[in-house]
Amino acid sequence: MSHLVSNRAWDHSKARGSTRLVLLALAFKANDQGEATVPLKELAHLAGFSQRATNLAVAELVLDREIEREGDRYVVKVGA
């Protein structure tokens, strides 16, 4: 868990609602470089959403360039 990445997500993200919660779950799992490897099922569980809703939130975060995704590997880019 990286407090640095979590603080960047809190302070700089423009995401709202469920999308923001998914970002914060990723930031919670990330290392100091913003990298996190989290299966979608686990990410959905952390955020408290269905896998479909989580996948839609992840897609929105990618479009907004707040994260990058390659399979189960994510990089939190917001505020970097």
All heavy atoms as an XYZ file, in Angstrom:
617
protein
N       0.845     -1.182      0.000
C       0.000      0.000      0.000
C       0.887      1.240      0.000
O       1.856      1.327      0.734
C      -0.886      0.010      1.236
C      -1.766      1.213      1.317
S      -2.847      1.123      2.750
C      -2.307      2.568      3.596
N       0.540      2.181     -0.845
C       1.303      3.414     -0.940
C       0.449      4.606     -0.531
O      -0.551      4.918     -1.175
C       1.804      3.614     -2.364
O       2.370      4.897     -2.507
N       0.863      5.263      0.534
C       0.159      6.479      0.939
C       0.351      7.578     -0.097
O      -0.544      8.390     -0.315
C       0.641      6.953      2.314
C       0.265      6.029      3.411
N      -1.036      5.872      3.839
C       1.000      5.177      4.168
C      -1.085      4.985      4.809
N       0.136      4.540      5.028
N       1.513      7.594     -0.739
C       1.808      8.588     -1.767
C       0.800      8.508     -2.915
O       0.209      9.509     -3.313
C       3.231      8.386     -2.297
C       3.650      9.235     -3.491
C       3.778     10.692     -3.067
C       4.962      8.722     -4.055
N       0.577      7.306     -3.413
C      -0.348      7.113     -4.540
C      -1.777      7.374     -4.095
O      -2.564      7.997     -4.816
C      -0.183      5.708     -5.151
C      -1.193      5.468     -6.266
C       1.244      5.538     -5.681
N      -2.132      6.922     -2.898
C      -3.479      7.184     -2.386
C      -3.737      8.678     -2.253
O      -4.804      9.171     -2.640
C      -3.675      6.505     -1.027
O      -3.682      5.109     -1.172
N      -2.765      9.406     -1.727
C      -2.919     10.859     -1.593
C      -3.041     11.536     -2.953
O      -3.841     12.466     -3.111
C      -1.750     11.454     -0.807
C      -1.828     11.133      0.662
O      -2.888     10.805      1.185
N      -0.699     11.205      1.336
N      -2.268     11.082     -3.943
C      -2.384     11.646     -5.297
C      -3.785     11.418     -5.853
O      -4.370     12.309     -6.476
C      -1.353     11.007     -6.240
C       0.041     11.505     -6.048
C       1.018     11.061     -7.115
N       0.550     10.068     -8.064
C       1.224      8.978     -8.398
N       2.404      8.715     -7.861
N       0.731      8.142     -9.285
N      -4.324     10.221     -5.622
C      -5.666      9.910     -6.123
C      -6.704     10.816     -5.462
O      -7.575     11.377     -6.133
C      -5.995      8.442     -5.887
N      -6.610     10.967     -4.147
C      -7.546     11.833     -3.431
C      -7.442     13.278     -3.899
O      -8.446     13.957     -4.097
C      -7.288     11.793     -1.924
C      -7.882     10.627     -1.209
C      -7.208      9.586     -0.647
C      -9.267     10.373     -0.953
N      -8.093      8.710     -0.067
C      -9.356      9.175     -0.238
C     -10.440     11.059     -1.266
C     -10.565      8.626      0.170
C     -11.663     10.514     -0.854
C     -11.714      9.319     -0.145
N      -6.224     13.755     -4.060
C      -5.991     15.178     -4.323
C      -6.173     15.604     -5.780
O      -6.525     16.750     -6.041
C      -4.574     15.576     -3.882
C      -4.381     15.494     -2.377
O      -5.386     15.462     -1.642
O      -3.211     15.445     -1.949
N      -5.935     14.695     -6.728
C      -5.867     15.124     -8.126
C      -6.885     14.484     -9.074
O      -7.015     14.937    -10.212
C      -4.458     14.880     -8.677
C      -3.397     15.624     -7.937
N      -3.234     16.982     -8.044
C      -2.464     15.193     -7.049
C      -2.232     17.361     -7.268
N      -1.758     16.301     -6.644
N      -7.586     13.465     -8.627
C      -8.523     12.798     -9.526
C      -9.762     13.653     -9.775
O     -10.269     14.314     -8.875
C      -8.960     11.458     -8.934
O      -9.919     10.855     -9.776
N     -10.228     13.606    -11.006
C     -11.484     14.264    -11.369
C     -12.636     13.253    -11.401
O     -13.772     13.616    -11.661
C     -11.342     14.957    -12.718
C     -10.328     16.096    -12.688
C     -10.331     16.838    -14.001
C      -9.198     17.784    -14.164
N      -9.053     18.912    -13.382
N     -12.318     11.983    -11.140
C     -13.332     10.926    -11.143
C     -14.325     11.140    -10.010
O     -13.990     11.688     -8.959
C     -12.664      9.559    -11.011
N     -15.541     10.676    -10.226
C     -16.605     10.809     -9.236
C     -17.311      9.466     -9.039
O     -17.236      8.583     -9.883
C     -17.651     11.847     -9.697
C     -17.088     13.246     -9.866
C     -16.804     13.882     -8.502
N     -16.230     15.211     -8.645
C     -14.978     15.503     -8.320
N     -14.179     14.584     -7.848
N     -14.516     16.734     -8.460
N     -18.003      9.350     -7.938
C     -18.848      8.188     -7.677
C     -18.100      6.870     -7.687
O     -17.008      6.750     -7.131
N     -18.696      5.870     -8.326
C     -18.124      4.525     -8.338
C     -16.763      4.497     -9.025
O     -15.873      3.741     -8.621
C     -19.082      3.538     -9.018
O     -19.371      3.932    -10.336
N     -16.571      5.331    -10.024
C     -15.289      5.371    -10.724
C     -14.189      5.826     -9.774
O     -13.087      5.272     -9.760
C     -15.382      6.296    -11.953
O     -16.435      5.815    -12.800
C     -14.081      6.321    -12.733
N     -14.480      6.810     -8.959
C     -13.492      7.297     -7.990
C     -13.165      6.216     -6.962
O     -12.017      6.043     -6.568
C     -14.011      8.551     -7.299
C     -12.990      9.217     -6.389
C     -13.562     10.501     -5.804
N     -12.595     11.223     -5.027
C     -11.820     12.203     -5.482
N     -11.920     12.578     -6.750
N     -10.976     12.815     -4.701
N     -14.185      5.474     -6.530
C     -13.961      4.426     -5.547
C     -13.079      3.316     -6.121
O     -12.199      2.787     -5.426
C     -15.291      3.864     -5.058
C     -15.233      2.948     -3.846
C     -14.501      3.593     -2.676
C     -16.628      2.558     -3.425
N     -13.259      2.980     -7.380
C     -12.404      1.983     -8.030
C     -10.964      2.504     -8.100
O     -10.013      1.769     -7.818
C     -12.946      1.609     -9.427
C     -11.943      0.776    -10.211
C     -14.266      0.851     -9.292
N     -10.783      3.768     -8.446
C      -9.446      4.359     -8.466
C      -8.803      4.292     -7.086
O      -7.623      3.930     -6.949
C      -9.511      5.812     -8.940
C      -8.191      6.580     -8.865
C      -7.145      5.984     -9.798
C      -8.416      8.050     -9.156
N      -9.545      4.618     -6.050
C      -9.010      4.586     -4.688
C      -8.654      3.159     -4.261
O      -7.660      2.952     -3.558
C      -9.998      5.223     -3.720
C     -10.198      6.724     -3.932
C     -11.372      7.228     -3.105
C      -8.928      7.500     -3.604
N      -9.428      2.178     -4.707
C      -9.096      0.775     -4.419
C      -7.788      0.399     -5.110
O      -6.937     -0.279     -4.520
C     -10.233     -0.139     -4.865
N      -7.600      0.850     -6.345
C      -6.341      0.588     -7.047
C      -5.183      1.291     -6.355
O      -4.105      0.710     -6.191
C      -6.430      1.055     -8.504
C      -7.169      0.140     -9.451
C      -7.390      0.827    -10.793
C      -6.400     -1.159     -9.633
N      -5.381      2.523     -5.948
C      -4.334      3.275     -5.265
C      -3.959      2.590     -3.954
O      -2.783      2.549     -3.572
C      -4.794      4.705     -5.009
N      -4.936      2.024     -3.267
C      -4.703      1.299     -2.025
C      -3.786      0.097     -2.246
O      -2.925     -0.200     -1.424
C      -6.041      0.855     -1.426
C      -5.908     -0.007     -0.213
C      -5.614      0.543      1.023
C      -6.086     -1.372     -0.308
C      -5.483     -0.266      2.155
C      -5.960     -2.184      0.807
C      -5.660     -1.635      2.041
N      -3.949     -0.579     -3.377
C      -3.160     -1.772     -3.690
C      -1.824     -1.457     -4.363
O      -0.978     -2.333     -4.501
C      -3.966     -2.704     -4.607
C      -5.222     -3.280     -3.979
C      -4.909     -4.146     -2.798
C      -4.859     -5.597     -3.202
N      -4.630     -6.491     -2.076
N      -1.619     -0.212     -4.780
C      -0.442      0.156     -5.570
C       0.813      0.308     -4.710
O       0.738      0.641     -3.532
C      -0.711      1.454     -6.317
N       1.972      0.121     -5.377
C       3.245      0.431     -4.732
C       3.556      1.913     -4.953
O       2.743      2.638     -5.524
C       4.360     -0.478     -5.269
C       4.608     -0.310     -6.766
O       4.267      0.703     -7.383
N       5.219     -1.317     -7.368
N       4.711      2.361     -4.520
C       5.046      3.786     -4.624
C       5.175      4.276     -6.065
O       5.137      5.485     -6.310
C       6.333      4.103     -3.863
C       6.118      4.144     -2.359
O       4.953      4.272     -1.922
O       7.115      4.052     -1.619
N       5.349      3.374     -7.009
C       5.409      3.747     -8.422
C       4.017      3.761     -9.066
O       3.877      4.005    -10.259
C       6.332      2.791     -9.203
C       7.803      2.948     -8.859
C       8.148      2.388     -7.480
O       7.697      1.310     -7.111
N       8.923      3.136     -6.710
N       2.995      3.462     -8.280
C       1.625      3.450     -8.782
C       1.217      2.155     -9.440
O       0.151      2.055    -10.027
N       2.058      1.130     -9.342
C       1.795     -0.156     -9.997
C       1.035     -1.089     -9.063
O       1.379     -1.216     -7.885
C       3.111     -0.816    -10.396
C       3.947      0.034    -11.322
C       5.370     -0.464    -11.436
O       5.822     -1.250    -10.570
O       6.044     -0.044    -12.389
N       0.018     -1.734     -9.610
C      -0.761     -2.706     -8.841
C      -1.174     -3.851     -9.757
O      -1.578     -3.616    -10.895
C      -2.003     -2.059     -8.256
N      -1.040     -5.057     -9.268
C      -1.537     -6.222     -9.987
C      -2.699     -6.771     -9.180
O      -2.511     -7.287     -8.072
C      -0.438     -7.280    -10.161
O       0.651     -6.693    -10.880
C      -0.954     -8.474    -10.942
N      -3.895     -6.613     -9.730
C      -5.118     -6.969     -9.016
C      -6.087     -7.611    -10.004
O      -6.470     -6.973    -10.990
C      -5.805     -5.721     -8.403
C      -6.967     -6.126     -7.525
C      -4.824     -4.856     -7.649
N      -6.513     -8.850     -9.771
C      -7.548     -9.435    -10.621
C      -8.839     -8.605    -10.528
O      -9.156     -8.042     -9.479
C      -7.763    -10.827    -10.027
C      -6.529    -11.114     -9.237
C      -6.044     -9.782     -8.744
N      -9.567     -8.522    -11.629
C     -10.800     -7.740    -11.673
C     -11.773     -8.168    -10.580
O     -12.411     -7.327     -9.944
C     -11.459     -7.844    -13.046
C     -12.710     -6.994    -13.234
C     -12.363     -5.506    -13.170
C     -13.389     -7.325    -14.539
N     -11.857     -9.464    -10.333
C     -12.767     -9.970     -9.300
C     -12.406     -9.392     -7.928
O     -13.290     -8.984     -7.166
C     -12.708    -11.498     -9.268
C     -13.680    -12.134     -8.314
C     -13.628    -13.649     -8.415
C     -14.642    -14.277     -7.499
N     -14.683    -15.736     -7.647
N     -11.117     -9.335     -7.610
C     -10.681     -8.768     -6.330
C     -10.925     -7.261     -6.277
O     -11.364     -6.726     -5.259
C      -9.194     -9.051     -6.104
C      -8.676     -8.522     -4.789
C      -7.200     -8.798     -4.576
O      -6.609     -9.614     -5.303
O      -6.636     -8.162     -3.671
N     -10.658     -6.581     -7.389
C     -10.890     -5.137     -7.451
C     -12.366     -4.826     -7.240
O     -12.728     -3.911     -6.502
C     -10.396     -4.582     -8.789
C     -10.465     -3.084     -8.983
C      -9.678     -2.343     -7.907
C      -9.945     -2.724    -10.377
N     -13.241     -5.612     -7.873
C     -14.684     -5.437     -7.704
C     -15.082     -5.644     -6.246
O     -15.880     -4.884     -5.694
C     -15.435     -6.406     -8.615
N     -14.507     -6.658     -5.623
C     -14.803     -6.920     -4.212
C     -14.353     -5.753     -3.328
O     -15.097     -5.318     -2.438
C     -14.134     -8.219     -3.772
C     -14.315     -8.525     -2.324
N     -15.502     -8.990     -1.806
C     -13.470     -8.405     -1.287
C     -15.373     -9.133     -0.499
N     -14.149     -8.805     -0.162
N     -13.142     -5.250     -3.571
C     -12.630     -4.120     -2.785
C     -13.531     -2.890     -2.902
O     -13.790     -2.199     -1.928
C     -11.223     -3.737     -3.259
C     -10.084     -4.617     -2.823
C      -8.806     -4.241     -3.563
C      -9.877     -4.504     -1.323
N     -13.990     -2.625     -4.126
C     -14.805     -1.440     -4.381
C     -16.274     -1.651     -4.005
O     -17.016     -0.684     -3.841
C     -14.692     -1.031     -5.844
N     -16.687     -2.913     -3.896
C     -18.070     -3.210     -3.532
C     -19.031     -3.153     -4.705
O     -20.216     -2.864     -4.521
N     -18.511     -3.424     -5.916
C     -19.333     -3.371     -7.124
C     -19.267     -4.690     -7.871
O     -18.402     -5.523     -7.600
C     -18.857     -2.243     -8.051
C     -18.910     -0.889     -7.425
C     -17.764     -0.156     -7.209
C     -20.120     -0.342     -7.022
C     -17.811      1.093     -6.605
C     -20.176      0.908     -6.419
C     -19.015      1.627     -6.210
N     -20.162     -4.863     -8.826
C     -20.098     -6.033     -9.694
C     -18.851     -5.933    -10.575
O     -18.281     -4.846    -10.741
C     -21.343     -6.116    -10.581
O     -21.334     -5.045    -11.531
N     -18.453     -7.054    -11.137
C     -17.304     -7.039    -12.041
C     -17.594     -6.176    -13.269
O     -16.711     -5.466    -13.753
C     -16.933     -8.457    -12.462
C     -16.322     -9.254    -11.330
C     -15.874    -10.624    -11.753
O     -15.254    -10.788    -12.803
N     -16.186    -11.628    -10.944
N     -18.821     -6.216    -13.748
C     -19.188     -5.412    -14.921
C     -19.075     -3.911    -14.604
O     -18.497     -3.142    -15.371
C     -20.610     -5.749    -15.366
C     -21.022     -5.050    -16.642
C     -22.433     -5.504    -17.062
N     -22.782     -5.095    -18.395
C     -23.082     -3.865    -18.775
N     -23.045     -2.883    -17.920
N     -23.413     -3.608    -20.023
N     -19.623     -3.492    -13.459
C     -19.557     -2.084    -13.076
C     -18.104     -1.651    -12.854
O     -17.707     -0.537    -13.227
C     -20.378     -1.839    -11.814
N     -17.321     -2.534    -12.271
C     -15.907     -2.242    -12.040
C     -15.172     -2.106    -13.367
O     -14.365     -1.191    -13.549
C     -15.262     -3.337    -11.168
O     -15.994     -3.417     -9.941
C     -13.806     -3.039    -10.890
N     -15.455     -3.001    -14.294
C     -14.818     -2.940    -15.611
C     -15.175     -1.642    -16.340
O     -14.315     -1.030    -16.995
C     -15.206     -4.165    -16.436
C     -14.208     -4.464    -17.526
O     -13.009     -4.309    -17.328
N     -14.692     -4.890    -18.667
N     -16.410     -1.201    -16.220
C     -16.819      0.069    -16.834
C     -16.089      1.245    -16.184
O     -15.659      2.174    -16.874
C     -18.331      0.255    -16.718
C     -19.189     -0.655    -17.587
C     -20.666     -0.523    -17.204
C     -18.988     -0.355    -19.056
N     -15.926      1.199    -14.866
C     -15.205      2.262    -14.163
C     -13.736      2.282    -14.585
O     -13.159      3.355    -14.818
C     -15.323      2.069    -12.654
N     -13.141      1.112    -14.715
C     -11.746      1.013    -15.165
C     -11.615      1.596    -16.575
O     -10.688      2.372    -16.849
C     -11.254     -0.451    -15.126
C      -9.962     -0.623    -15.908
C     -11.061     -0.901    -13.684
N     -12.551      1.272    -17.451
C     -12.516      1.803    -18.818
C     -12.588      3.329    -18.812
O     -11.875      3.997    -19.578
C     -13.656      1.207    -19.642
N     -13.421      3.878    -17.942
C     -13.534      5.336    -17.842
C     -12.225      5.953    -17.327
O     -11.772      6.985    -17.836
C     -14.688      5.708    -16.905
C     -14.963      7.189    -16.844
C     -16.194      7.521    -16.014
O     -17.097      6.678    -15.905
O     -16.229      8.642    -15.471
N     -11.602      5.308    -16.350
C     -10.338      5.801    -15.820
C      -9.227      5.757    -16.868
O      -8.387      6.653    -16.938
C      -9.936      5.000    -14.580
C     -10.787      5.237    -13.338
C     -10.549      4.144    -12.302
C     -10.518      6.615    -12.759
N      -9.248      4.730    -17.696
C      -8.266      4.627    -18.784
C      -8.501      5.742    -19.800
O      -7.552      6.422    -20.224
C      -8.320      3.234    -19.456
C      -7.506      3.209    -20.743
C      -7.823      2.157    -18.491
N      -9.756      5.956    -20.187
C     -10.085      7.020    -21.143
C      -9.687      8.397    -20.612
O      -9.234      9.258    -21.377
C     -11.571      7.014    -21.470
C     -12.045      5.954    -22.444
C     -13.564      5.977    -22.553
C     -11.416      6.154    -23.809
N      -9.845      8.588    -19.317
C      -9.490      9.869    -18.687
C      -7.998      9.969    -18.357
O      -7.561     10.957    -17.780
C     -10.315     10.075    -17.411
C     -11.784     10.307    -17.703
O     -12.123     10.644    -18.849
O     -12.596     10.149    -16.763
N      -7.255      8.930    -18.707
C      -5.800      8.858    -18.495
C      -5.397      8.961    -17.020
O      -4.331      9.454    -16.693
C      -5.087      9.910    -19.329
C      -5.223      9.670    -20.812
C      -4.309     10.581    -21.604
N      -4.280     10.155    -22.998
C      -4.896     10.806    -23.987
N      -5.585     11.896    -23.722
N      -4.807     10.363    -25.219
N      -6.287      8.496    -16.153
C      -5.950      8.473    -14.727
C      -5.236      7.175    -14.361
O      -4.517      7.124    -13.357
C      -7.193      8.691    -13.874
C      -7.773     10.082    -14.094
C      -8.577     10.621    -12.932
O      -8.667      9.958    -11.887
O      -9.103     11.739    -13.075
N      -5.443      6.132    -15.180
C      -4.723      4.868    -15.000
C      -4.351      4.318    -16.379
O      -4.905      4.735    -17.401
C      -5.549      3.804    -14.243
C      -6.758      3.355    -15.063
C      -5.949      4.286    -12.856
C      -7.459      2.116    -14.516
N      -3.405      3.372    -16.352
C      -3.116      2.541    -17.513
C      -3.415      1.111    -17.095
O      -3.273      0.757    -15.923
C      -1.646      2.663    -17.924
C      -1.286      4.034    -18.446
C       0.190      4.164    -18.774
O       0.976      3.219    -18.495
O       0.569      5.230    -19.287
N      -3.828      0.297    -18.074
C      -4.175     -1.092    -17.761
C      -3.619     -2.020    -18.823
O      -3.704     -1.736    -20.015
C      -5.687     -1.266    -17.700
C      -6.097     -2.700    -17.419
C      -7.585     -2.881    -17.489
N      -7.958     -4.208    -17.031
C      -9.173     -4.685    -17.087
N     -10.146     -3.948    -17.573
N      -9.426     -5.897    -16.659
N      -3.061     -3.131    -18.344
C      -2.648     -4.221    -19.216
C      -3.007     -5.512    -18.498
O      -2.295     -5.933    -17.583
C      -1.145     -4.147    -19.489
C      -0.693     -5.142    -20.531
C       0.772     -4.964    -20.882
O       1.197     -3.811    -21.097
O       1.475     -5.982    -20.919
N      -4.156     -6.078    -18.840
C      -4.656     -7.256    -18.143
C      -4.993     -6.914    -16.707
O      -5.771     -6.010    -16.446
N      -4.375     -7.652    -15.775
C      -4.599     -7.411    -14.335
C      -3.567     -6.454    -13.749
O      -3.528     -6.244    -12.546
C      -4.545     -8.720    -13.548
C      -5.783     -9.589    -13.782
O      -6.790     -9.060    -14.278
O      -5.717    -10.789    -13.458
N      -2.738     -5.885    -14.605
C      -1.712     -4.938    -14.147
C      -2.180     -3.516    -14.434
O      -2.552     -3.183    -15.552
C      -0.388     -5.190    -14.850
C       0.724     -4.297    -14.339
C       2.035     -4.565    -15.084
N       3.021     -3.583    -14.691
C       3.107     -2.359    -15.215
N       2.273     -1.970    -16.164
N       4.032     -1.501    -14.807
N      -2.151     -2.690    -13.399
C      -2.601     -1.302    -13.502
C      -1.486     -0.373    -13.057
O      -0.669     -0.731    -12.209
C      -3.812     -1.070    -12.577
C      -4.983     -1.959    -12.862
C      -5.075     -3.215    -12.280
C      -6.005     -1.548    -13.707
C      -6.166     -4.037    -12.520
C      -7.096     -2.359    -13.957
C      -7.156     -3.603    -13.364
O      -8.234     -4.421    -13.617
N      -1.481      0.838    -13.625
C      -0.588      1.877    -13.150
C      -1.436      3.125    -12.915
O      -2.111      3.604    -13.828
C       0.531      2.198    -14.173
C       1.437      3.297    -13.629
C       1.343      0.952    -14.508
N      -1.428      3.599    -11.684
C      -2.166      4.822    -11.336
C      -1.317      5.997    -11.801
O      -0.194      6.189    -11.348
C      -2.435      4.887     -9.815
C      -3.159      6.179     -9.472
C      -3.243      3.673     -9.365
N      -1.860      6.792    -12.731
C      -1.122      7.904    -13.324
C      -1.557      9.272    -12.803
O      -0.838     10.249    -12.959
C      -1.298      7.892    -14.855
C      -0.917      6.589    -15.541
C       0.539      6.283    -15.381
C       1.341      7.081    -16.377
N       2.764      6.719    -16.364
N      -2.723      9.344    -12.215
C      -3.270     10.619    -11.763
C      -2.314     11.296    -10.776
O      -1.797     10.667     -9.872
C      -4.687     10.455    -11.156
C      -4.667      9.634     -9.896
C      -5.331     11.783    -10.909
N      -2.020     12.550    -11.029
C      -1.161     13.329    -10.153
C       0.314     13.013    -10.255
O       1.123     13.565     -9.530
N       0.675     12.114    -11.168
C       2.095     11.732    -11.300
C       2.875     12.766    -12.092
O       2.375     13.482    -12.895
C       2.208     10.374    -11.985
